Amino acid sequence: MRLLTVELTRLRLRRAVLVLLGLAAVIAILMFAGTAWDSRPVSDEELAQAERQAAADANQPWVEESLRDCIENPSNWGLPGTASEADCEEAVVPRAEFYVSRQPLDIGEARTGIGVGLAGVVAALLMIASVTYAGHDWATGSMGNQLLFEPRRVRVWLAKAAAVALVAALASAAILAAFWLGIWALTESRDIAVSGDQWRKILALNGRGVLVGAGAALAGYALTMLFRSTVATISLMFGIAVAGNILIGLLPLDDSERWLTPTNIYAVLAGRYEYTFFPPCSGMDDSCDGIEKVITLTQGMLYFGVPLAIVAVLSLWLFHRRDVP
């Protein structure tokens, strides 16, 4: 416990860690502000202006021409052949809502969109924070001094890992909770009804976000303790994020989307990832049709959990065995 307390203090005093945690909080604030602004209700003045614009455009010659074309060829306008003149008028004649692009706040879309995105961004920043925290000890040579006071290396490694994971979990929990608390206040102020099931899904998303944040921080720490270099770890992370996905796309895999990092992280955070897989088309049967596939939460967790376990064990073993300058 004493070692854990010491490492938590060192984390609290590390300026780069505090800056990255602050950046994560600022990003959450900006994402909330953007969501609130983009989904703000349409004012009476904006609605009146849209109605005037719709009325003016409805008298334009192109509207009458388009209406005749729709009545004669409704399929050109995405309507069935039995479409009536009223159906065409609804599809062609300008209405006020055509000129108001904002959509009201949809909790379901916010959860699977900006909610997943925020959890991913926070996890990425926590990973970088853990890299800078562990890399500083090697860059300054303080690791050797620390081992003079506590020579039991396994305990040192585990204490640092526990501190990193604990801070990451608490930070991600606080940031995600604050964001969704703001969204809840927004729905209350706008009288938007949200079902209990939606809030349960959001709680599950936040729980998985905390788990991903702690796991990302632990992965960054383990890699840095393995390579003993911040630059090497950051380079590897960049290579996995960019070149790794490109390489997967170039490999002769029938279903490369299943093995991409973004799709699997989405599956972990959202609970599942659905996509359409198009197998090679022979032209002789129905194989050209797309197949609906799913990356489950379990598959996503195995995708990240197995490499994390391997890296952590290898990092701990080498830290115990190798000389420390």
PyMOL commands that set and color helices and strands:
alter all, ss='L'
color gray80, all
select helices_A, chain A and resi 2-13+15-38+44-58+61-72+74-77+85-92+96-99+107-140+142-149+153-189+196-227+230-250+256-259+261-270+297-321
alter helices_A, ss='H'
color red, helices_A
select strands_A, chain A and resi 272-277+291-296
alter strands_A, ss='S'
color yellow, strands_A
deselect
rebuild
show_as cartoon
